[in-house]
Amino acid sequence: MNLRVLEVLIAVGCLALFIALLVTLPALMAGMEGLAYVIALVVFIAVLSTAGYTIDKMAA
């Protein structure tokens, strides 16, 4: 598969994951909504970074 297409698909998937986390985590963590948003952001950054590192290794 073309790496550019794979990058776009991973970016869209990570964005969908981020939106899902933004919707579900505050509902699950009632009373700690601020922490839920921070956790959602940290998970998003971790998943996107891992995907980027993996794609970079595939390109090399």
Beta strands, then each sheet from edge to edge (+ up, - down):
end
